[in-house]
Amino acid sequence: MKKWIVYFQLLAFSLLLASCSTQPDKGNVVQKPANKDAAWQQRQAKFSKMREWRLQGKASVRYKSENWPFRLSWLQRQGDDYEMNIKHPLTDSVLAYIKSTPQSVMLKAQDGKVYRDSNAENLVKRQLGVALPLKGMKSWVLGVSSPDYPAAKVTLDAYGRPVTLLQAGWRVDYPSYETAGVGALPSKIILQHITDSTRIKVIAKDWKVRY
């Protein structure tokens, strides 16, 4: 009889442990804002104060039947001050290095040749043959609208973050974020031009930001 009592005590204890392990960790629950539109405005105000950010990840550009995958390292300071390495998707060798300042843009190709222009988007399209909306992307990849264009149309999730953003002829979708919460950064961004077949996908593997 004593063995059965001990058995049931052990069984009850194990069931208690199992029930405790399935309870959510309330300390890690992120509260949803009462007003998601206000949270969206707070998100944009906060992110506009970033001194710099760095994105490391993978990307691809698709146009008609062509698809160009590459690795991406983007260091963005304020305004038009940034550096970007476009790398081979397998060997990680640099295919193009772009350095932008408020005055000019420089592109160094894989063969060592250097090209310059006053407009980053024109330079990239001319030398790499792909259209990258760099002016808007420096905001869109963060999950905020660009101050360089008329106001965006935005669909927000429950945390006040964009699910879809329409601006300057581009539709930007955000399938996932790194974490929950209004201040989370996107982990996946998809840009689709609304009048042609240009599609850009960015997978953010690592974010570093400094305010």
C-alpha positions as CSV (number, residue, x, y, z in Angstrom):
1,M,0.0,0.0,0.0
2,K,2.8,2.4,0.9
3,K,4.4,1.8,-2.6
4,W,1.1,2.9,-4.2
5,I,1.0,6.1,-2.1
6,V,4.6,6.9,-3.1
7,Y,3.7,6.2,-6.7
8,F,0.7,8.6,-6.7
9,Q,2.7,11.3,-4.9
10,L,5.4,11.1,-7.6
11,L,2.8,11.1,-10.3
12,A,1.1,14.2,-8.8
13,F,4.4,16.0,-8.5
14,S,5.3,15.3,-12.1
15,L,1.9,16.5,-13.4
16,L,2.4,19.7,-11.3
17,L,5.8,20.3,-12.9
18,A,4.3,19.7,-16.4
19,S,1.5,22.2,-15.8
20,C,3.9,24.8,-14.5
21,S,6.2,24.4,-17.6
22,T,3.3,25.1,-20.0
23,Q,2.4,28.4,-18.3
24,P,3.5,31.4,-20.3
25,D,6.2,33.6,-18.8
26,K,4.2,36.7,-17.9
27,G,7.4,38.6,-17.4
28,N,8.2,38.4,-21.1
29,V,4.7,39.3,-22.4
30,V,4.8,42.5,-24.4
31,Q,1.7,44.6,-23.8
32,K,0.0,45.9,-26.9
33,P,-0.6,49.7,-27.0
34,A,-4.0,51.0,-26.4
35,N,-3.8,53.2,-29.5
36,K,-1.8,51.7,-32.4
37,D,-1.9,54.9,-34.4
38,A,-0.2,56.8,-31.6
39,A,2.3,54.0,-31.2
40,W,3.1,54.3,-34.9
41,Q,3.8,58.0,-34.5
42,Q,6.0,57.3,-31.5
43,R,7.9,54.6,-33.5
44,Q,8.7,57.0,-36.3
45,A,9.7,59.8,-33.8
46,K,12.0,57.4,-32.0
47,F,13.6,55.9,-35.1
48,S,14.3,59.4,-36.6
49,K,16.7,60.0,-33.7
50,M,19.0,57.1,-34.6
51,R,22.5,58.2,-35.0
52,E,23.4,55.2,-37.1
53,W,22.4,51.6,-37.7
54,R,24.0,48.5,-39.4
55,L,22.1,45.8,-41.2
56,Q,23.7,42.4,-42.0
57,G,21.8,39.9,-44.0
58,K,20.7,38.5,-47.4
59,A,18.9,40.2,-50.2
60,S,17.7,39.5,-53.8
61,V,16.4,41.6,-56.6
62,R,14.0,40.1,-59.1
63,Y,13.1,41.8,-62.4
64,K,11.0,40.0,-65.0
65,S,12.7,36.5,-65.4
66,E,16.0,37.5,-63.8
67,N,16.9,37.1,-60.1
68,W,20.0,38.4,-58.4
69,P,20.7,37.1,-54.9
70,F,23.5,38.7,-52.8
71,R,24.6,39.3,-49.2
72,L,24.2,42.8,-47.9
73,S,26.1,44.8,-45.3
74,W,24.7,48.3,-44.8
75,L,26.0,51.0,-42.4
76,Q,23.6,53.9,-42.4
77,R,24.4,57.2,-40.7
78,Q,22.2,60.2,-40.9
79,G,20.8,61.5,-44.1
80,D,22.7,60.5,-47.2
81,D,25.8,59.3,-45.3
82,Y,26.1,55.6,-45.6
83,E,28.3,52.7,-46.8
84,M,27.1,49.5,-48.4
85,N,28.8,46.2,-49.4
86,I,27.0,44.1,-51.9
87,K,28.6,40.6,-51.7
88,H,28.5,37.3,-53.6
89,P,25.9,35.0,-52.0
90,L,28.2,32.1,-51.7
91,T,31.8,33.3,-51.5
92,D,31.1,36.5,-49.6
93,S,33.5,38.4,-51.9
94,V,32.5,42.0,-52.5
95,L,30.8,42.6,-55.8
96,A,30.3,46.3,-55.2
97,Y,31.1,48.8,-52.5
98,I,29.0,52.0,-52.3
99,K,29.9,55.0,-50.2
100,S,27.5,57.9,-50.1
101,T,28.0,61.4,-48.7
102,P,25.6,64.4,-48.9
103,Q,27.8,65.7,-51.8
104,S,28.4,62.6,-54.0
105,V,28.2,58.9,-54.3
106,M,31.1,56.5,-55.2
107,L,30.8,52.9,-56.4
108,K,33.8,50.6,-56.5
109,A,33.2,47.6,-58.7
110,Q,34.7,44.1,-58.3
111,D,37.3,44.8,-60.9
112,G,38.6,47.8,-58.9
113,K,37.1,50.5,-61.1
114,V,35.6,53.5,-59.4
115,Y,32.5,55.3,-60.6
116,R,30.9,58.5,-59.2
117,D,27.7,60.4,-59.4
118,S,25.5,62.8,-57.5
119,N,22.6,60.4,-57.4
120,A,23.0,57.0,-55.8
121,E,20.0,55.4,-57.5
122,N,21.1,56.4,-60.9
123,L,24.7,55.3,-60.3
124,V,23.6,51.8,-59.0
125,K,21.2,51.3,-61.9
126,R,23.8,52.3,-64.5
127,Q,26.6,50.2,-63.1
128,L,24.8,47.2,-61.7
129,G,21.8,47.1,-63.9
130,V,19.3,46.9,-61.1
131,A,16.9,49.6,-59.7
132,L,17.3,49.9,-55.9
133,P,15.2,52.7,-54.3
134,L,17.9,53.6,-51.9
135,K,16.4,56.9,-50.9
136,G,13.3,55.3,-49.5
137,M,14.9,52.1,-48.4
138,K,17.0,53.7,-45.7
139,S,13.7,54.3,-43.9
140,W,11.6,51.4,-45.2
141,V,14.0,48.7,-44.0
142,L,13.5,50.0,-40.4
143,G,9.8,49.7,-40.7
144,V,9.0,53.4,-40.9
145,S,7.9,55.8,-43.7
146,S,10.4,57.9,-45.6
147,P,10.4,61.7,-44.8
148,D,11.7,62.3,-48.4
149,Y,8.4,61.5,-50.0
150,P,4.7,62.4,-49.6
151,A,3.0,60.7,-46.7
152,A,2.7,56.9,-46.9
153,K,-0.4,54.8,-46.7
154,V,0.2,52.3,-43.9
155,T,-1.6,49.2,-42.6
156,L,-0.6,48.6,-38.9
157,D,-0.5,45.6,-36.7
158,A,-1.7,45.5,-33.1
159,Y,1.7,46.9,-31.9
160,G,1.5,50.0,-34.2
161,R,4.1,48.5,-36.7
162,P,3.6,48.5,-40.4
163,V,2.3,45.3,-42.0
164,T,2.1,47.1,-45.4
165,L,3.5,50.5,-46.4
166,L,2.7,52.2,-49.8
167,Q,5.0,55.1,-50.7
168,A,6.7,56.6,-53.8
169,G,5.4,53.9,-56.1
170,W,6.5,51.0,-53.9
171,R,4.6,48.5,-51.7
172,V,6.6,47.4,-48.7
173,D,5.5,44.3,-46.8
174,Y,6.8,43.2,-43.4
175,P,6.1,39.5,-42.9
176,S,8.1,39.3,-39.7
177,Y,9.8,41.3,-37.0
178,E,12.7,40.3,-34.7
179,T,10.6,40.5,-31.5
180,A,7.2,41.7,-30.3
181,G,6.7,45.3,-29.4
182,V,6.3,48.6,-31.1
183,G,10.1,49.2,-31.3
184,A,11.0,45.9,-32.9
185,L,13.0,45.9,-36.2
186,P,11.9,43.9,-39.2
187,S,13.5,40.6,-39.9
188,K,12.0,40.3,-43.4
189,I,11.2,43.1,-45.8
190,I,9.7,42.7,-49.3
191,L,9.5,45.6,-51.7
192,Q,7.4,45.5,-54.8
193,H,7.2,48.2,-57.4
194,I,3.5,48.9,-58.2
195,T,3.9,49.4,-61.9
196,D,6.5,46.9,-63.0
197,S,7.8,43.5,-61.8
198,T,10.8,44.7,-59.8
199,R,10.8,42.9,-56.4
200,I,13.4,43.3,-53.7
201,K,13.6,41.0,-50.7
202,V,15.8,41.7,-47.6
203,I,16.4,39.1,-44.8
204,A,17.9,40.9,-41.8
205,K,20.2,38.5,-39.9
206,D,21.7,41.1,-37.6
207,W,20.7,44.6,-36.5
208,K,22.9,47.1,-34.6
209,V,21.5,50.5,-33.8
210,R,22.9,53.6,-32.0
211,Y,20.9,56.6,-30.8
